[in-house]
Amino acid sequence: MLETSARLLQLLSLLQMRREWSGQELADRLEITTRTVRRDVDKLRALGYPVGASVGVGGGYRLGAGAEMPPLLLDDQEVLAVALGLDAVTTGPVSDMAEASAGALSKLRQVMPSRLRHRLDALSLEAVPRTRGQASVSAAVLTDIAATCHRQERLRFEYRRGDGTESRREAEPYRLVRNGMRWYLVAFDLGRDDWRSFRVDRMVPKTPTGPRFAPRDLPAGGASRFLERSIGEVYRQASARVRVHAPLEVIAPMVSDAWGTIESGDESSCELTMYSTSLTSIARWLHAFDADFSVLSPDELRGELTAVADHHEHLAARYRRACGP
């Protein structure tokens, strides 16, 4: 009896893994005969599971929809992966899922074998909770936007840019994409007549949604690649060329492709192009090379360097005054 029950559960697990199995494939996986497969399928049907079957070449068994599914059948590694994922939700970018994830984790833990509970306890980690001001979105907003994407309906929303300016947008939403701790919507902005990415934590969706739209082809590489390019453009709004008076072999390991390119260099100096959100940011960051440097372009960077130097002179004087005579 126990062997048969275990085999039925394993058969259910296989039927959930993919759309269709042939009788011979199931027999091979379960190490039984095709006749026993047919009998086990009949037993599942008697228990209320809608297992469909088709005959002929290409025929097989499939698990239909409409009946209550059995408990999830996961191996040890899958159980731990789900548990750790639920634990991570508490400090993730979705703001109101901590209670739900804790409840789900508690229920999952109750049905774990003791060996897995011990492993999960050993893997328990403490995480720094989200702080106010950190980008987060509600599960309801994510669900509403995802549903609008699925229904292919226009989305109207208020949007706040990084500089604080607000505007009303209407777009054709396509995909939600997570990058690090932030959620983005990749959509076709009807007002700009172009593809755009929007930070979801800066969006306030409006109801009702707009009419349905005919889907367009996503930009090259899909939504994730488009988002990478969009974020990269933000961090390359300003550029400058400088000569750092230090050997190339010393400077090269400090330069990342994400924000800089070395153009030339030798044992005494090297020239590089740097990218950032502003020239102010570049001016403040140049101290990291811990070496003298010269500005090649643009001239506006010299003004930013002067402002940084003045700031540090005032700061140095303040510290010296604090030390007394």
Kinemage of the C-alpha trace (Angstrom):
@kinemage 1
@onewidth
@group {chain A} dominant
@subgroup {mainchain}
@vectorlist {calphas} color= white
{ca met a 1} P 0.000 0.000 0.000
{ca leu a 2} L 2.756 2.424 0.929
{ca glu a 3} L 4.636 1.639 -2.262
{ca thr a 4} L 1.523 2.273 -4.353
{ca ser a 5} L 0.734 5.572 -2.560
{ca ala a 6} L 4.300 6.805 -2.999
{ca arg a 7} L 4.169 5.868 -6.674
{ca leu a 8} L 0.904 7.760 -7.173
{ca leu a 9} L 2.438 10.885 -5.654
{ca gln a 10} L 5.466 10.514 -7.894
{ca leu a 11} L 3.196 10.068 -10.914
{ca leu a 12} L 1.337 13.272 -9.978
{ca ser a 13} L 4.639 15.073 -9.646
{ca leu a 14} L 5.695 13.965 -13.135
{ca leu a 15} L 2.370 15.003 -14.656
{ca gln a 16} L 2.822 18.481 -13.173
{ca met a 17} L 6.323 18.857 -14.583
{ca arg a 18} L 5.377 19.090 -18.255
{ca arg a 19} L 2.358 19.225 -20.533
{ca glu a 20} L 2.258 15.625 -21.750
{ca trp a 21} L 3.943 12.265 -21.157
{ca ser a 22} L 3.720 9.094 -23.184
{ca gly a 23} L 2.846 5.910 -21.331
{ca gln a 24} L 6.270 4.447 -22.031
{ca glu a 25} L 8.047 7.571 -20.699
{ca leu a 26} L 6.103 7.364 -17.462
{ca ala a 27} L 6.776 3.647 -17.179
{ca asp a 28} L 10.513 4.211 -17.649
{ca arg a 29} L 10.653 6.999 -15.082
{ca leu a 30} L 8.650 5.034 -12.487
{ca glu a 31} L 10.308 1.704 -13.340
{ca ile a 32} L 6.973 -0.029 -13.867
{ca thr a 33} L 5.071 -1.443 -16.834
{ca thr a 34} L 2.787 0.568 -19.092
{ca arg a 35} L -0.091 -1.562 -17.813
{ca thr a 36} L 0.647 -0.408 -14.252
{ca val a 37} L 0.773 3.177 -15.525
{ca arg a 38} L -2.759 2.797 -16.903
{ca arg a 39} L -3.965 1.369 -13.584
{ca asp a 40} L -2.342 4.208 -11.602
{ca val a 41} L -3.915 6.781 -13.920
{ca asp a 42} L -7.327 5.183 -13.288
{ca lys a 43} L -6.692 5.438 -9.527
{ca leu a 44} L -5.849 9.156 -9.851
{ca arg a 45} L -9.068 9.705 -11.782
{ca ala a 46} L -11.008 7.925 -9.048
{ca leu a 47} L -9.461 10.331 -6.541
{ca gly a 48} L -10.723 13.302 -8.571
{ca tyr a 49} L -7.666 14.278 -10.596
{ca pro a 50} L -8.579 14.971 -14.249
{ca val a 51} L -5.913 13.016 -16.131
{ca gly a 52} L -6.559 13.177 -19.847
{ca ala a 53} L -5.306 10.642 -22.368
{ca ser a 54} L -4.962 10.530 -26.137
{ca val a 55} L -4.197 7.532 -28.350
{ca gly a 56} L -2.104 7.070 -31.446
{ca val a 57} L 1.318 8.391 -32.436
{ca gly a 58} L 2.176 11.372 -30.247
{ca gly a 59} L -0.517 10.464 -27.742
{ca gly a 60} L -0.029 10.389 -24.018
{ca tyr a 61} L -1.238 11.508 -20.607
{ca arg a 62} L -1.775 15.042 -19.369
{ca leu a 63} L -3.078 16.548 -16.132
{ca gly a 64} L -6.116 18.690 -16.800
{ca ala a 65} L -7.303 21.834 -15.067
{ca gly a 66} L -10.329 22.338 -12.874
{ca ala a 67} L -9.653 20.041 -9.924
{ca glu a 68} L -7.929 20.673 -6.642
{ca met a 69} L -4.223 20.023 -7.055
{ca pro a 70} L -2.203 17.969 -4.565
{ca pro a 71} L 0.379 19.489 -2.233
{ca leu a 72} L 3.502 20.652 -4.027
{ca leu a 73} L 5.995 17.837 -4.430
{ca leu a 74} L 9.466 19.319 -4.005
{ca asp a 75} L 12.837 17.737 -3.455
{ca asp a 76} L 15.074 18.816 -0.579
{ca gln a 77} L 16.901 21.532 -2.491
{ca glu a 78} L 13.647 22.934 -3.909
{ca val a 79} L 12.082 23.132 -0.442
{ca leu a 80} L 15.081 25.038 0.916
{ca ala a 81} L 15.094 27.345 -2.113
{ca val a 82} L 11.430 28.239 -1.573
{ca ala a 83} L 11.945 28.746 2.172
{ca leu a 84} L 14.959 31.009 1.716
{ca gly a 85} L 13.118 32.939 -0.979
{ca leu a 86} L 10.174 33.566 1.346
{ca asp a 87} L 12.573 34.655 4.084
{ca ala a 88} L 14.215 37.152 1.701
{ca val a 89} L 10.865 38.769 0.826
{ca thr a 90} L 10.823 40.508 4.212
{ca thr a 91} L 13.632 42.850 3.190
{ca gly a 92} L 12.913 42.849 -0.531
{ca pro a 93} L 11.584 45.640 -2.761
{ca val a 94} L 7.901 44.729 -2.190
{ca ser a 95} L 6.778 46.704 0.850
{ca asp a 96} L 3.713 44.864 2.178
{ca met a 97} L 4.522 41.172 1.831
{ca ala a 98} L 6.409 40.554 5.081
{ca glu a 99} L 3.392 39.154 6.955
{ca ala a 100} L 2.272 36.983 4.029
{ca ser a 101} L 5.774 35.583 3.469
{ca ala a 102} L 6.177 34.845 7.187
{ca gly a 103} L 2.850 32.990 7.216
{ca ala a 104} L 3.728 30.961 4.128
{ca leu a 105} L 7.152 30.119 5.563
{ca ser a 106} L 5.560 28.982 8.824
{ca lys a 107} L 3.154 26.667 6.983
{ca leu a 108} L 5.931 25.282 4.815
{ca arg a 109} L 8.101 24.647 7.864
{ca gln a 110} L 5.327 22.626 9.525
{ca val a 111} L 5.272 20.079 6.710
{ca met a 112} L 9.049 19.854 6.323
{ca pro a 113} L 10.819 16.673 7.387
{ca ser a 114} L 12.940 17.259 10.486
{ca arg a 115} L 16.167 16.989 8.486
{ca leu a 116} L 15.092 19.962 6.338
{ca arg a 117} L 13.953 22.013 9.326
{ca his a 118} L 17.412 21.590 10.843
{ca arg a 119} L 19.068 22.677 7.580
{ca leu a 120} L 16.758 25.682 7.290
{ca asp a 121} L 17.502 26.724 10.886
{ca ala a 122} L 21.217 26.468 10.160
{ca leu a 123} L 20.761 28.689 7.102
{ca ser a 124} L 18.719 31.335 8.920
{ca leu a 125} L 20.238 34.771 8.373
{ca glu a 126} L 19.569 38.188 9.779
{ca ala a 127} L 18.953 40.936 7.243
{ca val a 128} L 18.896 44.680 7.580
{ca pro a 129} L 15.260 45.774 7.110
{ca arg a 130} L 14.285 48.387 4.577
{ca thr a 131} L 14.788 51.963 5.673
{ca arg a 132} L 12.482 54.834 4.928
{ca gly a 133} L 13.203 56.347 1.540
{ca gln a 134} L 14.465 53.078 0.080
{ca ala a 135} L 12.693 52.190 -3.154
{ca ser a 136} L 9.755 49.853 -2.500
{ca val a 137} L 6.389 49.129 -4.053
{ca ser a 138} L 3.217 47.481 -2.816
{ca ala a 139} L 2.208 44.041 -3.993
{ca ala a 140} L -1.173 45.464 -5.054
{ca val a 141} L 0.444 47.975 -7.431
{ca leu a 142} L 2.682 45.283 -8.933
{ca thr a 143} L -0.289 42.958 -9.384
{ca asp a 144} L -2.431 45.662 -11.009
{ca ile a 145} L 0.327 46.647 -13.447
{ca ala a 146} L 1.094 43.007 -14.269
{ca ala a 147} L -2.602 42.382 -14.970
{ca thr a 148} L -2.742 45.420 -17.255
{ca cys a 149} L 0.281 44.096 -19.155
{ca his a 150} L -1.412 40.703 -19.502
{ca arg a 151} L -4.704 42.211 -20.695
{ca gln a 152} L -2.838 44.509 -23.131
{ca glu a 153} L -4.659 47.603 -21.913
{ca arg a 154} L -3.318 51.139 -21.919
{ca leu a 155} L -2.121 52.374 -18.541
{ca arg a 156} L -2.573 55.939 -17.279
{ca phe a 157} L -0.432 57.066 -14.356
{ca glu a 158} L 1.152 59.988 -12.577
{ca tyr a 159} L 4.946 59.850 -12.733
{ca arg a 160} L 7.552 61.611 -10.605
{ca arg a 161} L 11.010 61.999 -12.121
{ca gly a 162} L 14.236 61.905 -10.158
{ca asp a 163} L 14.393 65.712 -10.066
{ca gly a 164} L 10.914 65.871 -8.490
{ca thr a 165} L 8.965 67.037 -11.554
{ca glu a 166} L 5.631 65.275 -12.057
{ca ser a 167} L 3.704 64.492 -15.215
{ca arg a 168} L 0.750 62.432 -16.383
{ca arg a 169} L 1.606 59.603 -18.752
{ca glu a 170} L -0.334 57.201 -20.939
{ca ala a 171} L 1.492 54.133 -22.160
{ca glu a 172} L 1.167 50.638 -23.537
{ca pro a 173} L 2.611 48.442 -20.744
{ca tyr a 174} L 4.564 45.359 -21.744
{ca arg a 175} L 6.800 43.914 -19.005
{ca leu a 176} L 7.677 44.342 -15.336
{ca val a 177} L 11.417 43.934 -14.794
{ca arg a 178} L 13.319 43.882 -11.503
{ca asn a 179} L 16.823 45.331 -11.370
{ca gly a 180} L 18.474 44.931 -7.985
{ca met a 181} L 16.075 46.333 -5.375
{ca arg a 182} L 13.922 48.253 -7.873
{ca trp a 183} L 10.995 47.348 -10.109
{ca tyr a 184} L 10.637 48.926 -13.555
{ca leu a 185} L 7.881 48.943 -16.161
{ca val a 186} L 8.967 48.730 -19.783
{ca ala a 187} L 6.267 50.419 -21.870
{ca phe a 188} L 5.647 52.342 -25.076
{ca asp a 189} L 5.038 55.965 -24.055
{ca leu a 190} L 2.284 57.307 -26.309
{ca gly a 191} L 3.072 60.946 -25.494
{ca arg a 192} L 6.768 60.540 -26.416
{ca asp a 193} L 6.058 58.051 -29.226
{ca asp a 194} L 8.939 55.885 -28.031
{ca trp a 195} L 9.881 53.099 -25.649
{ca arg a 196} L 10.521 54.113 -22.043
{ca ser a 197} L 11.277 52.476 -18.693
{ca phe a 198} L 9.545 53.750 -15.537
{ca arg a 199} L 10.430 53.120 -11.910
{ca val a 200} L 7.322 51.565 -10.368
{ca asp a 201} L 7.916 53.216 -6.975
{ca arg a 202} L 7.495 56.596 -8.738
{ca met a 203} L 4.243 55.613 -10.463
{ca val a 204} L 0.673 56.211 -9.291
{ca pro a 205} L -1.567 54.172 -11.632
{ca lys a 206} L -5.010 55.564 -12.460
{ca thr a 207} L -8.238 53.671 -12.953
{ca pro a 208} L -9.973 52.727 -15.076
{ca thr a 209} L -7.339 51.529 -17.524
{ca gly a 210} L -7.482 52.555 -21.155
{ca pro a 211} L -8.561 50.629 -24.265
{ca arg a 212} L -6.803 47.492 -25.444
{ca phe a 213} L -3.903 47.849 -27.872
{ca ala a 214} L -2.263 45.737 -30.560
{ca pro a 215} L 1.109 44.620 -29.190
{ca arg a 216} L 4.271 45.994 -30.771
{ca asp a 217} L 7.578 44.202 -31.167
{ca leu a 218} L 9.763 44.788 -28.113
{ca pro a 219} L 13.107 46.576 -28.641
{ca ala a 220} L 16.103 44.454 -29.617
{ca gly a 221} L 17.087 42.069 -26.866
{ca gly a 222} L 13.737 42.199 -25.082
{ca ala a 223} L 12.579 44.115 -22.016
{ca ser a 224} L 15.524 43.247 -19.745
{ca arg a 225} L 18.134 44.314 -22.288
{ca phe a 226} L 16.233 47.535 -23.012
{ca leu a 227} L 16.169 48.339 -19.293
{ca glu a 228} L 19.931 47.783 -19.039
{ca arg a 229} L 20.492 50.225 -21.886
{ca ser a 230} L 18.097 52.773 -20.374
{ca ile a 231} L 19.789 52.683 -16.966
{ca gly a 232} L 23.193 52.897 -18.653
{ca glu a 233} L 22.149 56.073 -20.490
{ca val a 234} L 21.124 57.686 -17.193
{ca tyr a 235} L 24.561 57.075 -15.735
{ca arg a 236} L 26.280 58.403 -18.864
{ca gln a 237} L 24.643 61.807 -19.052
{ca ala a 238} L 28.031 63.488 -18.515
{ca ser a 239} L 31.531 62.557 -19.699
{ca ala a 240} L 35.039 63.922 -19.316
{ca arg a 241} L 38.566 63.118 -20.496
{ca val a 242} L 41.425 63.336 -18.007
{ca arg a 243} L 45.092 62.414 -17.850
{ca val a 244} L 46.066 60.712 -14.603
{ca his a 245} L 49.755 61.083 -13.759
{ca ala a 246} L 50.320 57.526 -12.611
{ca pro a 247} L 51.430 54.330 -14.380
{ca leu a 248} L 48.886 52.526 -16.511
{ca glu a 249} L 49.394 49.294 -14.579
{ca val a 250} L 48.359 51.090 -11.382
{ca ile a 251} L 45.284 52.861 -12.770
{ca ala a 252} L 43.881 50.157 -15.076
{ca pro a 253} L 42.637 47.850 -12.270
{ca met a 254} L 40.657 50.787 -10.801
{ca val a 255} L 38.700 51.494 -14.017
{ca ser a 256} L 35.417 49.663 -14.635
{ca asp a 257} L 33.793 49.340 -18.057
{ca ala a 258} L 30.582 50.570 -16.438
{ca trp a 259} L 31.914 54.127 -15.999
{ca gly a 260} L 35.262 54.521 -17.751
{ca thr a 261} L 37.511 53.671 -20.682
{ca ile a 262} L 41.295 53.858 -20.798
{ca glu a 263} L 42.379 55.374 -24.116
{ca ser a 264} L 46.162 55.285 -23.760
{ca gly a 265} L 48.860 54.994 -21.150
{ca asp a 266} L 52.462 54.196 -20.277
{ca glu a 267} L 54.707 53.922 -17.236
{ca ser a 268} L 54.140 57.563 -16.213
{ca ser a 269} L 50.533 58.497 -17.102
{ca cys a 270} L 47.325 57.403 -18.793
{ca glu a 271} L 44.349 59.052 -20.456
{ca leu a 272} L 40.814 57.930 -19.809
{ca thr a 273} L 37.217 58.883 -20.493
{ca met a 274} L 34.875 58.866 -17.506
{ca tyr a 275} L 31.063 58.759 -17.444
{ca ser a 276} L 28.577 59.714 -14.734
{ca thr a 277} L 25.284 61.455 -14.071
{ca ser a 278} L 26.996 64.882 -13.893
{ca leu a 279} L 30.360 66.628 -14.079
{ca thr a 280} L 29.991 67.361 -10.367
{ca ser a 281} L 29.974 63.647 -9.670
{ca ile a 282} L 33.096 63.126 -11.799
{ca ala a 283} L 34.906 65.993 -10.037
{ca arg a 284} L 34.133 64.542 -6.617
{ca trp a 285} L 35.206 61.071 -7.614
{ca leu a 286} L 38.618 61.851 -9.138
{ca his a 287} L 40.286 61.769 -5.735
{ca ala a 288} L 39.926 57.976 -5.751
{ca phe a 289} L 42.954 57.605 -8.041
{ca asp a 290} L 45.150 59.148 -5.307
{ca ala a 291} L 47.307 60.786 -8.001
{ca asp a 292} L 47.701 64.121 -9.770
{ca phe a 293} L 45.584 64.581 -12.883
{ca ser a 294} L 44.981 67.076 -15.717
{ca val a 295} L 41.691 67.973 -17.404
{ca leu a 296} L 41.596 67.392 -21.158
{ca ser a 297} L 37.883 68.119 -21.698
{ca pro a 298} L 35.416 69.662 -21.170
{ca asp a 299} L 36.440 73.039 -19.759
{ca glu a 300} L 33.368 73.043 -17.493
{ca leu a 301} L 34.987 70.298 -15.415
{ca arg a 302} L 37.621 72.800 -14.215
{ca gly a 303} L 34.899 74.907 -12.622
{ca glu a 304} L 33.547 71.826 -10.814
{ca leu a 305} L 37.066 70.967 -9.592
{ca thr a 306} L 37.461 74.486 -8.222
{ca ala a 307} L 34.196 74.136 -6.309
{ca val a 308} L 35.330 70.795 -4.852
{ca ala a 309} L 38.705 72.303 -3.868
{ca asp a 310} L 37.020 75.270 -2.167
{ca his a 311} L 34.733 72.920 -0.275
{ca his a 312} L 37.648 70.880 1.031
{ca glu a 313} L 39.599 73.998 2.014
{ca his a 314} L 36.649 75.208 4.099
{ca leu a 315} L 36.298 71.723 5.576
{ca ala a 316} L 40.020 71.545 6.409
{ca ala a 317} L 39.864 74.944 8.114
{ca arg a 318} L 36.880 73.830 10.194
{ca tyr a 319} L 38.768 70.760 11.380
{ca arg a 320} L 41.849 72.785 12.256
{ca arg a 321} L 39.782 75.238 14.276
{ca ala a 322} L 38.291 72.320 16.147
{ca cys a 323} L 41.801 71.188 17.133
{ca gly a 324} L 42.451 74.533 18.879
{ca pro a 325} L 45.679 76.605 18.960
